[in-house]
C-alpha cells in the first residue's frame, strides 16, 4: 500500500513539473538551414562540447569537407581555405548512450581512438547501424549520436548530391564547390 501511495505521489510530482526545454542548433549553410534538436539527456558531454564550439563562433565559415553519397556529410574542422582549426581537448565517447546512427541523426566524428572527438560532426544520410556502439575495441565502439535533424533534411540531401573530389591526399570526398557553414546558432525553447 505504501509503495502505491509513493508511486502516486511521484506521478503527481512529475505531472506538476514544468516541461523541459528543448534545445536546438541551427546550422546556417550556403545551401540553407539545418535545424537539429540536441539530446542533452542522452549525450550531455557531446552536447556541452558542441555548444562550447557554437558559443565561441568556431563553426563560422567552416565547411562540409567530407561528403559521401548514401552515407554521411561531415564538417566542423576546416576553414574555406582548407586550414584545420585548433580545437578544444577531445571528449569521452558517448556511443553507448542508446542513440542509433539513423538517417538524420548528428554524431561526433572521431579518429581510430575511441575518445578522440573534438569539433567535427557528421549527419547520417541513411541508417548506418555499423556506426552504433557494439563493443569495446576502437572498431566496434561506435560514434556518439547527440541529436536529430528536425528541419532542413532537404538541405542535408542537397549537400549529399554535390560533386566531390580528392585533394592533397588529405581530402578524399571534398565538395568541388565549397559548402560553407556560415554560422551555428543555439536556440532553447521552453515548455517543449
Residue pairs with C-beta under 8 A, 6 or more apart in sequence:
18 190
18 191
19 190
19 191
19 192
20 192
21 188
21 189
21 190
21 191
21 192
22 37
22 188
22 189
22 192
23 37
23 38
23 40
23 47
23 186
23 187
23 188
23 189
24 35
24 36
24 37
24 38
24 150
24 186
24 187
24 188
24 189
25 35
25 36
25 38
25 50
25 51
25 54
25 147
25 184
25 185
25 186
25 187
26 33
26 34
26 35
26 36
26 184
26 185
26 187
27 33
27 34
27 35
27 36
27 59
27 152
27 181
27 184
28 181
28 182
28 183
28 184
28 185
29 64
29 155
29 159
29 179
29 180
29 181
29 182
30 178
30 179
30 180
30 182
31 155
31 158
31 159
31 179
32 152
32 154
32 155
32 158
33 151
33 152
33 155
34 123
34 149
34 151
34 152
34 153
34 155
34 156
35 149
35 150
35 151
35 152
36 106
36 147
36 148
36 149
36 150
37 147
37 148
37 150
38 47
38 50
38 51
38 146
38 147
39 47
39 99
39 145
39 146
39 147
39 148
40 47
40 48
42 94
42 97
42 98
42 99
42 146
43 94
43 97
43 99
43 144
43 145
43 146
43 147
44 94
45 91
45 92
45 94
46 91
46 94
46 108
46 117
46 144
46 146
47 146
47 147
49 88
49 91
49 108
49 117
49 118
50 108
50 121
50 146
51 186
52 88
53 59
53 76
53 88
53 119
53 184
54 184
54 185
54 186
55 186
57 183
58 76
58 85
58 119
59 75
59 76
59 119
59 181
59 183
59 184
60 181
60 182
60 183
60 184
61 79
61 80
61 180
61 181
61 182
62 75
62 76
62 77
62 78
62 79
62 80
62 85
62 180
62 181
63 75
63 78
63 79
63 80
63 82
63 175
63 178
63 179
63 180
63 181
64 73
64 74
64 75
64 159
64 175
64 179
64 181
65 74
65 75
65 77
65 78
65 82
65 171
65 174
65 175
66 72
66 73
66 74
66 75
66 122
66 171
66 172
66 173
66 174
67 73
67 74
67 159
67 160
67 162
67 164
67 173
67 174
67 175
67 179
68 125
68 164
68 173
69 125
69 160
69 161
70 125
70 126
70 160
71 124
71 125
71 126
71 128
72 122
72 123
72 124
72 125
72 128
73 122
73 123
73 125
73 156
73 159
73 160
74 109
74 120
74 121
74 122
75 120
75 121
75 122
75 179
75 181
76 109
76 119
76 120
76 121
76 181
77 84
77 85
77 87
77 109
77 118
77 119
77 120
78 84
78 85
79 85
80 178
80 180
82 167
82 171
82 174
85 119
87 118
87 119
88 118
88 119
89 118
90 110
90 113
90 115
90 116
90 117
90 118
91 108
91 115
91 117
91 118
92 115
93 108
93 110
93 114
93 115
93 116
93 117
93 141
93 142
93 143
93 144
94 108
94 144
94 146
95 132
95 133
95 141
95 142
95 143
95 144
95 145
96 133
96 142
97 133
97 144
97 145
99 105
99 144
99 145
99 146
100 127
100 129
100 132
100 145
101 107
101 124
101 127
101 128
101 129
101 131
101 132
101 142
101 143
101 145
102 124
102 127
102 128
102 145
103 124
103 125
103 126
103 127
104 123
104 124
104 148
104 149
104 153
104 156
105 123
105 124
105 145
105 147
105 148
105 149
106 121
106 122
106 123
106 124
106 145
106 146
106 147
106 148
106 149
107 121
107 122
107 123
107 124
107 131
107 143
107 144
107 145
107 146
108 117
108 120
108 121
108 143
108 144
108 146
109 117
109 120
109 121
109 122
109 143
110 116
110 117
110 143
112 138
112 139
113 138
114 138
114 141
117 144
122 143
123 149
123 156
124 131
125 156
125 157
125 160
131 142
131 143
132 142
132 143
133 140
133 141
133 142
134 140
134 141
134 142
135 141
149 156
159 175
159 179
162 175
162 176
162 177
162 179
163 175
163 176
163 177
164 173
164 174
164 175
164 176
165 171
165 174
165 176
166 172
166 173
166 174
167 174
